[in-house]
Amino acid sequence: MHTTTTTRAQAAPAHRSAARPALPRLRQFLRTPKGSLLAIFVGLFGLGATAVGWQLALPHMLAAVLGASLTDVAINRFDRRTPSWPTSALLSGLIVGFVLGPATPWAVTVAVGILATVSKHLLTTNRWHIFNPAGLALLASVLLFGTGQSWWGALPDLSRPFALLLLAGGAFIVDRINKFPLVLSFLGVSYGLLLALGRIDPLTAAELFRTPFLQATLFLALFMLTDPPTSRSRYTDQVAIGVLVACSSVAAKLLGAGQAYLLVGLLVGNGALAVRRWLNERRAVRRSVRPALKLSAETTMPLA
């Protein structure tokens, strides 16, 4: 009896010491931009699910998150990469779930989540992604499955004051990753163009200032446009991309893109940035090659 008691007493501290590091790691993760964004998304999900109904929201979100996350785990295992938590895929899945209507068939939601992760792994370089994975998958789903976007995660089904919560959470993240020039240039030009459009087509312009388009624009600006792998840190580049996305979004709406006009503008900006990065890399390669060629020519020059 004494031996058994001693063994249990010795085993209990060992078990507690093994479990104890989990909490510091969780706190450390929540202090990162990804962890903070995940915490904000959990809050938005709770509010949005209360508005649209948990019986719709919960299975819908699980389908999107599992589709994106399990695909990421499978691809990493196939490539024999070091196992890690699929945090990027988890966030992409949450965005897919937030934008697609909660009544979307679960099989379609799973497929869009899978497509988001697959596009992240296929359309990439050694240093950056080409397109926002969730944005590309959502736009492709319009063509493949005829989906619509409700943007319920932006809380359009709640009263206007809840938009302040969306703004507060988004501003916190934008400040953490230093992307305010990108967000402000996009919003400023977008609504400036809509005000100008109001003189020509007041009905269309007024519609985009209303729910759910107002909340959808804020959600895209705060949480999708600012995705670090598909945005720049230089302020001048941020302003240029923000202006381009705003102009492209409004143009897409006028040309008949429907509810997908924001996604079209986002991907136009992603594509322009990818081309800019590619050109910069080519220039850098040329600059590094020229001195090498000059040195090689000087060393092989025959003596007089």
C-alpha positions as CSV (number, residue, x, y, z in Angstrom):
1,M,0.0,0.0,0.0
2,H,2.7,2.4,0.9
3,T,4.6,1.6,-2.4
4,T,1.4,2.3,-4.5
5,T,0.8,5.6,-2.8
6,T,4.4,6.7,-3.3
7,T,4.3,5.8,-7.0
8,R,1.1,7.8,-7.6
9,A,2.5,10.7,-5.7
10,Q,5.6,10.6,-7.8
11,A,3.7,10.2,-11.1
12,A,1.2,13.1,-10.5
13,P,3.8,15.9,-10.5
14,A,5.4,14.4,-13.7
15,H,1.9,14.5,-15.3
16,R,1.3,18.0,-14.2
17,S,4.7,19.2,-15.4
18,A,4.1,17.7,-18.8
19,A,0.8,19.4,-19.2
20,R,1.9,22.8,-17.7
21,P,3.9,24.0,-20.8
22,A,0.7,23.9,-22.9
23,L,-0.7,27.1,-21.3
24,P,2.4,29.3,-21.8
25,R,2.5,28.1,-25.4
26,L,-1.1,29.0,-25.9
27,R,-0.6,32.4,-24.4
28,Q,2.4,33.0,-26.6
29,F,0.4,32.0,-29.7
30,L,-2.4,34.3,-28.8
31,R,0.0,37.2,-28.6
32,T,1.0,36.6,-32.3
33,P,-1.0,38.3,-35.1
34,K,-2.3,34.9,-36.2
35,G,-3.4,34.0,-32.6
36,S,-5.0,37.4,-32.1
37,L,-6.8,37.1,-35.4
38,L,-8.1,33.6,-34.4
39,A,-9.4,35.0,-31.1
40,I,-11.2,37.8,-33.0
41,F,-12.7,35.3,-35.4
42,V,-14.0,33.2,-32.6
43,G,-15.8,36.2,-31.2
44,L,-17.2,37.1,-34.6
45,F,-18.4,33.5,-35.0
46,G,-20.2,33.5,-31.7
47,L,-22.0,36.8,-32.5
48,G,-22.7,35.8,-36.1
49,A,-23.9,32.3,-35.2
50,T,-26.3,33.8,-32.7
51,A,-27.8,36.0,-35.4
52,V,-28.1,33.4,-38.2
53,G,-28.8,30.3,-36.0
54,W,-26.3,27.9,-34.4
55,Q,-27.9,24.9,-36.2
56,L,-26.9,26.4,-39.5
57,A,-23.6,28.2,-38.5
58,L,-21.9,25.5,-36.6
59,P,-21.9,22.6,-39.1
60,H,-21.2,25.1,-41.9
61,M,-18.1,26.5,-40.2
62,L,-16.9,23.0,-39.2
63,A,-17.2,21.9,-42.9
64,A,-15.1,24.9,-44.1
65,V,-12.4,24.6,-41.3
66,L,-12.0,20.8,-41.6
67,G,-11.9,20.9,-45.4
68,A,-9.1,23.5,-45.3
69,S,-7.1,22.2,-42.3
70,L,-7.2,18.5,-43.0
71,T,-6.1,19.2,-46.6
72,D,-3.1,21.2,-45.3
73,V,-2.2,18.4,-42.9
74,A,-2.4,15.8,-45.7
75,I,-0.3,17.9,-48.1
76,N,2.4,18.5,-45.5
77,R,2.5,14.8,-44.7
78,F,2.8,13.9,-48.4
79,D,5.7,16.4,-48.8
80,R,7.3,15.0,-45.6
81,R,7.4,18.4,-43.9
82,T,7.8,18.8,-40.2
83,P,4.3,18.4,-38.6
84,S,2.8,21.6,-37.3
85,W,-0.6,23.1,-36.5
86,P,-2.3,24.3,-39.8
87,T,-3.0,27.8,-38.4
88,S,-3.0,29.4,-41.8
89,A,-5.4,26.9,-43.3
90,L,-7.6,27.2,-40.2
91,L,-7.8,31.0,-40.7
92,S,-8.5,30.5,-44.4
93,G,-11.3,28.0,-43.6
94,L,-12.8,30.5,-41.1
95,I,-12.9,33.2,-43.8
96,V,-14.5,30.8,-46.3
97,G,-17.1,29.9,-43.7
98,F,-17.8,33.6,-42.9
99,V,-18.3,34.6,-46.5
100,L,-20.3,31.7,-47.9
101,G,-23.9,31.7,-46.8
102,P,-24.5,29.4,-43.8
103,A,-27.2,27.5,-45.8
104,T,-24.6,26.4,-48.4
105,P,-24.6,22.6,-48.8
106,W,-21.9,21.2,-46.6
107,A,-20.2,19.3,-49.4
108,V,-19.8,22.5,-51.3
109,T,-18.4,24.3,-48.2
110,V,-15.9,21.5,-47.7
111,A,-14.9,21.7,-51.4
112,V,-14.3,25.4,-51.1
113,G,-12.2,25.0,-48.0
114,I,-10.1,22.3,-49.8
115,L,-9.7,24.5,-52.8
116,A,-8.4,27.4,-50.6
117,T,-5.6,25.2,-49.1
118,V,-4.7,23.6,-52.5
119,S,-4.4,27.0,-54.1
120,K,-2.1,28.1,-51.3
121,H,0.3,25.3,-52.0
122,L,0.1,25.4,-55.8
123,L,0.0,29.1,-56.6
124,T,3.1,30.1,-54.6
125,T,6.7,30.8,-54.9
126,N,9.6,30.1,-52.5
127,R,8.9,33.4,-50.7
128,W,5.2,34.4,-51.0
129,H,1.7,33.4,-52.1
130,I,0.4,34.8,-55.3
131,F,-3.3,35.0,-54.4
132,N,-5.2,35.2,-51.1
133,P,-6.2,31.5,-50.7
134,A,-9.7,32.1,-49.3
135,G,-10.4,34.9,-51.8
136,L,-9.4,32.8,-54.8
137,A,-11.4,29.8,-53.6
138,L,-14.5,31.9,-52.9
139,L,-14.3,33.5,-56.4
140,A,-13.7,30.1,-58.1
141,S,-16.7,28.6,-56.2
142,V,-19.0,31.1,-57.9
143,L,-18.0,29.6,-61.3
144,L,-17.7,26.0,-60.1
145,F,-20.7,25.7,-57.8
146,G,-22.8,28.9,-58.3
147,T,-22.3,29.9,-54.7
148,G,-23.3,33.3,-53.3
149,Q,-21.7,35.3,-50.6
150,S,-23.6,36.5,-47.5
151,W,-20.6,37.7,-45.5
152,W,-22.5,36.8,-42.3
153,G,-19.2,36.7,-40.4
154,A,-19.1,40.5,-40.8
155,L,-22.3,40.7,-38.7
156,P,-24.7,42.2,-41.2
157,D,-27.6,40.5,-39.5
158,L,-27.0,42.4,-36.3
159,S,-27.7,46.1,-35.7
160,R,-25.3,48.8,-37.0
161,P,-23.5,49.3,-33.6
162,F,-22.1,45.8,-33.9
163,A,-20.1,47.1,-36.9
164,L,-18.1,49.0,-34.3
165,L,-17.0,45.7,-32.9
166,L,-15.9,44.6,-36.3
167,L,-14.0,47.8,-36.7
168,A,-12.4,47.6,-33.3
169,G,-11.2,44.0,-33.8
170,G,-10.0,44.7,-37.3
171,A,-8.2,47.9,-36.3
172,F,-6.3,46.0,-33.6
173,I,-5.0,43.4,-36.1
174,V,-4.2,46.1,-38.8
175,D,-2.2,48.0,-36.2
176,R,-0.3,44.8,-35.2
177,I,0.8,44.1,-38.8
178,N,1.2,47.8,-39.7
179,K,-1.2,47.9,-42.7
180,F,-3.3,51.0,-42.0
181,P,-2.1,52.8,-45.3
182,L,-3.5,49.8,-47.2
183,V,-6.8,49.8,-45.5
184,L,-7.4,53.5,-45.4
185,S,-6.4,54.0,-49.1
186,F,-8.8,51.2,-50.1
187,L,-11.7,52.5,-48.1
188,G,-11.1,56.1,-48.9
189,V,-10.9,55.5,-52.7
190,S,-13.8,53.0,-52.6
191,Y,-16.3,55.3,-50.9
192,G,-15.0,58.4,-52.8
193,L,-15.7,56.6,-56.1
194,L,-19.2,55.6,-54.8
195,L,-20.0,59.2,-53.9
196,A,-19.0,60.2,-57.4
197,L,-21.0,57.4,-58.8
198,G,-24.0,58.6,-56.9
199,R,-24.3,61.6,-59.3
200,I,-24.7,59.1,-62.2
201,D,-26.4,56.1,-60.7
202,P,-27.7,57.0,-57.3
203,L,-29.5,53.6,-56.7
204,T,-26.4,51.5,-57.2
205,A,-24.2,53.8,-55.1
206,A,-26.7,53.9,-52.3
207,E,-27.0,50.1,-52.3
208,L,-23.3,49.7,-51.6
209,F,-23.5,51.9,-48.5
210,R,-26.1,49.6,-47.0
211,T,-26.1,46.3,-45.2
212,P,-24.6,43.8,-46.1
213,F,-22.3,45.5,-48.5
214,L,-21.0,48.0,-46.0
215,Q,-20.0,45.2,-43.5
216,A,-18.6,43.1,-46.4
217,T,-16.3,45.9,-47.5
218,L,-15.0,46.4,-44.0
219,F,-14.4,42.7,-43.5
220,L,-12.4,42.4,-46.7
221,A,-10.4,45.5,-46.0
222,L,-9.5,44.5,-42.4
223,F,-9.0,40.8,-42.6
224,M,-8.4,39.7,-46.3
225,L,-6.7,42.6,-48.0
226,T,-4.2,42.9,-45.2
227,D,-3.1,39.2,-45.4
228,P,0.7,39.5,-44.9
229,P,1.8,37.0,-47.6
230,T,-0.2,38.8,-50.2
231,S,0.5,42.4,-49.2
232,R,3.6,44.7,-48.8
233,S,5.1,46.5,-45.9
234,R,6.2,49.6,-47.7
235,Y,3.7,52.4,-47.2
236,T,3.8,53.6,-50.8
237,D,3.2,50.1,-52.1
238,Q,0.3,49.7,-49.7
239,V,-1.3,52.9,-50.9
240,A,-0.9,51.9,-54.5
241,I,-2.4,48.4,-54.0
242,G,-5.3,49.9,-51.9
243,V,-6.1,52.3,-54.7
244,L,-6.0,49.6,-57.3
245,V,-8.2,47.2,-55.4
246,A,-10.7,49.9,-54.7
247,C,-10.9,50.9,-58.4
248,S,-11.1,47.3,-59.5
249,S,-13.9,46.5,-57.1
250,V,-16.1,49.4,-58.1
251,A,-15.4,48.7,-61.8
252,A,-16.3,45.0,-61.3
253,K,-19.6,46.0,-59.7
254,L,-20.4,48.3,-62.5
255,L,-19.5,45.6,-65.1
256,G,-21.9,43.1,-63.5
257,A,-19.7,41.0,-61.1
258,G,-22.6,40.9,-58.7
259,Q,-21.8,40.1,-55.1
260,A,-18.3,38.9,-56.1
261,Y,-17.1,42.4,-56.9
262,L,-15.0,42.7,-53.8
263,L,-13.3,39.3,-54.4
264,V,-12.5,40.4,-58.0
265,G,-10.9,43.6,-56.8
266,L,-8.9,41.7,-54.2
267,L,-7.5,39.2,-56.7
268,V,-6.6,42.0,-59.2
269,G,-4.6,43.6,-56.4
270,N,-2.9,40.3,-55.6
271,G,-2.1,39.7,-59.2
272,A,-0.6,43.1,-59.6
273,L,1.6,42.7,-56.5
274,A,2.8,39.3,-57.7
275,V,3.9,40.8,-61.0
276,R,5.6,43.6,-59.2
277,R,7.5,41.2,-57.0
278,W,8.5,39.1,-60.0
279,L,9.8,42.1,-61.8
280,N,11.7,43.2,-58.7
281,E,13.3,39.8,-58.4
282,R,14.4,39.8,-62.0
283,R,16.0,43.2,-61.6
284,A,17.8,42.0,-58.5
285,V,19.1,39.0,-60.4
286,R,20.4,41.2,-63.2
287,R,22.1,43.5,-60.8
288,S,23.9,40.5,-59.1
289,V,24.8,38.9,-62.5
290,R,26.4,42.0,-64.1
291,P,29.2,42.5,-61.6
292,A,30.0,38.8,-61.8
293,L,30.1,38.9,-65.7
294,K,32.3,42.0,-65.5
295,L,34.7,40.4,-63.1
296,S,34.8,37.2,-65.2
297,A,35.6,39.3,-68.3
298,E,38.4,41.1,-66.5
299,T,40.0,38.0,-65.2
300,T,40.0,36.3,-68.6
301,M,41.2,39.4,-70.5
302,P,44.5,38.5,-72.3
303,L,47.6,40.4,-71.2
304,A,49.1,43.0,-73.6
